[in-house]
Amino acid sequence: MDMFSALSDPNRRKIVELIARNGHLSATDISNNFNISAPAISQHLKILRETKLVDMEKRAQQRIYTINTTSLHEIETWISKINKVWNEKFDRLSSVLEELKRKEDK
């Protein structure tokens, strides 16, 4: 599974948002924010770890989750590339429309 597939699930997106907002959270703290079972949250966290969207550190009996900022930066870079492509297309369309308007005004 890739990062985008992992983020297609609303529960996983909410988990990422929770961790981002708090800096770091234990699995229990994350689970307390949902009305789904702890094993289900564990599965979501496993997917987020495997896709490198979150990092996990064991502290005694706890598993502490943080955002993997490198992965989020990769997503941001990809989105920026897509935005650039679309902005260039819109700029060309705008130029064509302006040219048509000038011809129409003559």
C-alpha positions as protocol buffer text, in pm:
chain_id: "A"
residue {
  index: 1
  type: MET
  ca { x: 0 y: 0 z: 0 }
}
residue {
  index: 2
  type: ASP
  ca { x: 123 y: 350 z: -78 }
}
residue {
  index: 3
  type: MET
  ca { x: 82 y: 667 z: 128 }
}
residue {
  index: 4
  type: PHE
  ca { x: -217 y: 791 z: -70 }
}
residue {
  index: 5
  type: SER
  ca { x: -401 y: 462 z: -30 }
}
residue {
  index: 6
  type: ALA
  ca { x: -325 y: 468 z: 341 }
}
residue {
  index: 7
  type: LEU
  ca { x: -470 y: 818 z: 367 }
}
residue {
  index: 8
  type: SER
  ca { x: -782 y: 723 z: 173 }
}
residue {
  index: 9
  type: ASP
  ca { x: -931 y: 587 z: 496 }
}
residue {
  index: 10
  type: PRO
  ca { x: -1097 y: 859 z: 709 }
}
residue {
  index: 11
  type: ASN
  ca { x: -989 y: 695 z: 1036 }
}
residue {
  index: 12
  type: ARG
  ca { x: -625 y: 694 z: 929 }
}
residue {
  index: 13
  type: ARG
  ca { x: -650 y: 1058 z: 819 }
}
residue {
  index: 14
  type: LYS
  ca { x: -794 y: 1145 z: 1161 }
}
residue {
  index: 15
  type: ILE
  ca { x: -511 y: 954 z: 1331 }
}
residue {
  index: 16
  type: VAL
  ca { x: -253 y: 1151 z: 1132 }
}
residue {
  index: 17
  type: GLU
  ca { x: -431 y: 1477 z: 1218 }
}
residue {
  index: 18
  type: LEU
  ca { x: -439 y: 1387 z: 1589 }
}
residue {
  index: 19
  type: ILE
  ca { x: -71 y: 1304 z: 1598 }
}
residue {
  index: 20
  type: ALA
  ca { x: 20 y: 1615 z: 1398 }
}
residue {
  index: 21
  type: ARG
  ca { x: -182 y: 1835 z: 1632 }
}
residue {
  index: 22
  type: ASN
  ca { x: -31 y: 1683 z: 1948 }
}
residue {
  index: 23
  type: GLY
  ca { x: 325 y: 1616 z: 1833 }
}
residue {
  index: 24
  type: HIS
  ca { x: 322 y: 1263 z: 1971 }
}
residue {
  index: 25
  type: LEU
  ca { x: 61 y: 1030 z: 2113 }
}
residue {
  index: 26
  type: SER
  ca { x: 52 y: 686 z: 2264 }
}
residue {
  index: 27
  type: ALA
  ca { x: -156 y: 416 z: 2098 }
}
residue {
  index: 28
  type: THR
  ca { x: -395 y: 435 z: 2394 }
}
residue {
  index: 29
  type: ASP
  ca { x: -436 y: 811 z: 2357 }
}
residue {
  index: 30
  type: ILE
  ca { x: -509 y: 765 z: 1989 }
}
residue {
  index: 31
  type: SER
  ca { x: -756 y: 485 z: 2055 }
}
residue {
  index: 32
  type: ASN
  ca { x: -941 y: 698 z: 2312 }
}
residue {
  index: 33
  type: ASN
  ca { x: -1039 y: 937 z: 2031 }
}
residue {
  index: 34
  type: PHE
  ca { x: -1234 y: 673 z: 1838 }
}
residue {
  index: 35
  type: ASN
  ca { x: -1544 y: 462 z: 1880 }
}
residue {
  index: 36
  type: ILE
  ca { x: -1374 y: 160 z: 1725 }
}
residue {
  index: 37
  type: SER
  ca { x: -1183 y: -121 z: 1893 }
}
residue {
  index: 38
  type: ALA
  ca { x: -821 y: -92 z: 2003 }
}
residue {
  index: 39
  type: PRO
  ca { x: -723 y: -379 z: 1767 }
}
residue {
  index: 40
  type: ALA
  ca { x: -878 y: -184 z: 1476 }
}
residue {
  index: 41
  type: ILE
  ca { x: -676 y: 125 z: 1573 }
}
residue {
  index: 42
  type: SER
  ca { x: -369 y: -97 z: 1598 }
}
residue {
  index: 43
  type: GLN
  ca { x: -427 y: -214 z: 1239 }
}
residue {
  index: 44
  type: HIS
  ca { x: -462 y: 145 z: 1120 }
}
residue {
  index: 45
  type: LEU
  ca { x: -141 y: 239 z: 1299 }
}
residue {
  index: 46
  type: LYS
  ca { x: 36 y: -59 z: 1144 }
}
residue {
  index: 47
  type: ILE
  ca { x: -62 y: 61 z: 796 }
}
residue {
  index: 48
  type: LEU
  ca { x: 50 y: 415 z: 876 }
}
residue {
  index: 49
  type: ARG
  ca { x: 385 y: 278 z: 998 }
}
residue {
  index: 50
  type: GLU
  ca { x: 431 y: 52 z: 696 }
}
residue {
  index: 51
  type: THR
  ca { x: 366 y: 341 z: 460 }
}
residue {
  index: 52
  type: LYS
  ca { x: 607 y: 552 z: 667 }
}
residue {
  index: 53
  type: LEU
  ca { x: 350 y: 820 z: 747 }
}
residue {
  index: 54
  type: VAL
  ca { x: 413 y: 779 z: 1120 }
}
residue {
  index: 55
  type: ASP
  ca { x: 705 y: 666 z: 1328 }
}
residue {
  index: 56
  type: MET
  ca { x: 672 y: 457 z: 1641 }
}
residue {
  index: 57
  type: GLU
  ca { x: 900 y: 448 z: 1943 }
}
residue {
  index: 58
  type: LYS
  ca { x: 865 y: 202 z: 2228 }
}
residue {
  index: 59
  type: ARG
  ca { x: 886 y: 360 z: 2572 }
}
residue {
  index: 60
  type: ALA
  ca { x: 851 y: 98 z: 2842 }
}
residue {
  index: 61
  type: GLN
  ca { x: 505 y: -53 z: 2781 }
}
residue {
  index: 62
  type: GLN
  ca { x: 388 y: 230 z: 2555 }
}
residue {
  index: 63
  type: ARG
  ca { x: 416 y: 281 z: 2185 }
}
residue {
  index: 64
  type: ILE
  ca { x: 453 y: 650 z: 2104 }
}
residue {
  index: 65
  type: TYR
  ca { x: 361 y: 771 z: 1757 }
}
residue {
  index: 66
  type: THR
  ca { x: 493 y: 1078 z: 1578 }
}
residue {
  index: 67
  type: ILE
  ca { x: 450 y: 1211 z: 1225 }
}
residue {
  index: 68
  type: ASN
  ca { x: 716 y: 1120 z: 973 }
}
residue {
  index: 69
  type: THR
  ca { x: 770 y: 1468 z: 831 }
}
residue {
  index: 70
  type: THR
  ca { x: 984 y: 1336 z: 546 }
}
residue {
  index: 71
  type: SER
  ca { x: 689 y: 1139 z: 409 }
}
residue {
  index: 72
  type: LEU
  ca { x: 453 y: 1433 z: 446 }
}
residue {
  index: 73
  type: HIS
  ca { x: 706 y: 1647 z: 263 }
}
residue {
  index: 74
  type: GLU
  ca { x: 705 y: 1393 z: -23 }
}
residue {
  index: 75
  type: ILE
  ca { x: 326 y: 1425 z: -45 }
}
residue {
  index: 76
  type: GLU
  ca { x: 351 y: 1803 z: -38 }
}
residue {
  index: 77
  type: THR
  ca { x: 611 y: 1796 z: -317 }
}
residue {
  index: 78
  type: TRP
  ca { x: 389 y: 1573 z: -530 }
}
residue {
  index: 79
  type: ILE
  ca { x: 88 y: 1797 z: -475 }
}
residue {
  index: 80
  type: SER
  ca { x: 297 y: 2103 z: -566 }
}
residue {
  index: 81
  type: LYS
  ca { x: 398 y: 1938 z: -895 }
}
residue {
  index: 82
  type: ILE
  ca { x: 36 y: 1860 z: -978 }
}
residue {
  index: 83
  type: ASN
  ca { x: -68 y: 2216 z: -888 }
}
residue {
  index: 84
  type: LYS
  ca { x: 204 y: 2353 z: -1113 }
}
residue {
  index: 85
  type: VAL
  ca { x: 84 y: 2143 z: -1407 }
}
residue {
  index: 86
  type: TRP
  ca { x: -276 y: 2256 z: -1360 }
}
residue {
  index: 87
  type: ASN
  ca { x: -181 y: 2618 z: -1309 }
}
residue {
  index: 88
  type: GLU
  ca { x: 15 y: 2609 z: -1636 }
}
residue {
  index: 89
  type: LYS
  ca { x: -290 y: 2464 z: -1812 }
}
residue {
  index: 90
  type: PHE
  ca { x: -515 y: 2733 z: -1667 }
}
residue {
  index: 91
  type: ASP
  ca { x: -265 y: 3002 z: -1765 }
}
residue {
  index: 92
  type: ARG
  ca { x: -268 y: 2874 z: -2124 }
}
residue {
  index: 93
  type: LEU
  ca { x: -646 y: 2861 z: -2123 }
}
residue {
  index: 94
  type: SER
  ca { x: -660 y: 3215 z: -1988 }
}
residue {
  index: 95
  type: SER
  ca { x: -428 y: 3331 z: -2267 }
}
residue {
  index: 96
  type: VAL
  ca { x: -647 y: 3164 z: -2531 }
}
residue {
  index: 97
  type: LEU
  ca { x: -960 y: 3320 z: -2382 }
}
residue {
  index: 98
  type: GLU
  ca { x: -798 y: 3664 z: -2370 }
}
residue {
  index: 99
  type: GLU
  ca { x: -694 y: 3628 z: -2734 }
}
residue {
  index: 100
  type: LEU
  ca { x: -1049 y: 3526 z: -2833 }
}
residue {
  index: 101
  type: LYS
  ca { x: -1190 y: 3822 z: -2640 }
}
residue {
  index: 102
  type: ARG
  ca { x: -951 y: 4064 z: -2816 }
}
residue {
  index: 103
  type: LYS
  ca { x: -1056 y: 3925 z: -3155 }
}
residue {
  index: 104
  type: GLU
  ca { x: -1421 y: 3951 z: -3058 }
}
residue {
  index: 105
  type: ASP
  ca { x: -1380 y: 4315 z: -2947 }
}
residue {
  index: 106
  type: LYS
  ca { x: -1233 y: 4415 z: -3288 }
}
